Amino acid sequence: MSWKFTSTAPVFIQIIDRIQNDIISGKLRPGDRLVSVRELAEQAGVNPNTMQRALLQLEQNGLIYTKRGSGRFITED
């Protein structure tokens, strides 16, 4: 997975767009577990706080949810 960011929008917004596109395109399917915040941040080359901010926004938008102790998952609907 290669992450490329531009200077046209904040990085956390670009992360949100990337994950949304992966869900829409079927790369991420309902029920799939996301890797940890640290791992995603490392893959993307961003600060874990930036990744956390993006994931919290995705959760507020209803695209992912958190199971305590198990991680984050793509919603079924």
C-alpha positions as CSV (number, residue, x, y, z in Angstrom):
1,M,0.0,0.0,0.0
2,S,1.7,3.2,-1.1
3,W,0.6,6.5,0.5
4,K,1.2,9.7,-1.3
5,F,0.1,13.0,0.1
6,T,-0.2,16.4,-1.6
7,S,0.0,19.9,-0.1
8,T,-3.6,20.7,-1.3
9,A,-5.4,19.4,1.8
10,P,-4.5,18.4,5.4
11,V,-3.0,15.0,5.7
12,F,-5.7,13.6,8.0
13,I,-8.3,14.6,5.3
14,Q,-6.3,12.7,2.7
15,I,-6.1,9.7,5.0
16,I,-9.9,9.8,5.4
17,D,-10.4,10.0,1.6
18,R,-8.0,7.1,1.0
19,I,-9.7,4.8,3.5
20,Q,-13.2,5.8,2.2
21,N,-12.0,5.1,-1.4
22,D,-10.7,1.7,-0.3
23,I,-14.1,0.8,1.3
24,I,-16.0,2.0,-1.8
25,S,-13.7,0.1,-4.2
26,G,-13.9,-3.1,-2.2
27,K,-10.2,-3.2,-1.0
28,L,-11.6,-3.0,2.5
29,R,-14.8,-5.1,3.0
30,P,-17.4,-4.9,5.7
31,G,-16.2,-6.7,8.8
32,D,-12.5,-6.3,7.9
33,R,-10.2,-5.5,10.8
34,L,-7.9,-2.5,10.4
35,V,-4.3,-2.8,11.6
36,S,-3.3,-0.8,14.7
37,V,-3.1,3.0,14.6
38,R,0.7,2.7,15.0
39,E,1.0,0.3,12.2
40,L,-1.2,2.4,9.8
41,A,0.8,5.5,10.8
42,E,4.1,3.7,10.1
43,Q,2.8,2.5,6.7
44,A,1.6,6.0,5.7
45,G,4.7,7.7,7.1
46,V,2.7,10.0,9.4
47,N,2.5,10.7,13.1
48,P,0.2,8.3,15.0
49,N,-1.8,11.3,16.3
50,T,-2.6,12.3,12.7
51,M,-3.8,8.7,12.0
52,Q,-5.8,8.6,15.2
53,R,-7.5,11.9,14.2
54,A,-8.5,10.5,10.8
55,L,-9.8,7.2,12.3
56,L,-11.9,9.0,14.9
57,Q,-13.5,11.1,12.1
58,L,-14.2,7.9,10.1
59,E,-15.8,6.4,13.2
60,Q,-17.9,9.5,13.7
61,N,-19.0,9.2,10.1
62,G,-20.1,5.6,10.8
63,L,-17.6,3.9,8.4
64,I,-15.6,2.1,11.0
65,Y,-16.3,1.0,14.6
66,T,-14.1,0.0,17.6
67,K,-14.5,-3.2,19.5
68,R,-12.7,-2.7,22.8
69,G,-9.7,-5.0,23.0
70,S,-10.1,-6.2,19.4
71,G,-9.4,-3.2,17.3
72,R,-11.2,-1.2,14.6
73,F,-13.4,-2.8,11.9
74,I,-15.2,-1.7,8.8
75,T,-19.0,-1.4,9.4
76,E,-21.3,-4.0,7.9
77,D,-23.7,-1.4,6.4
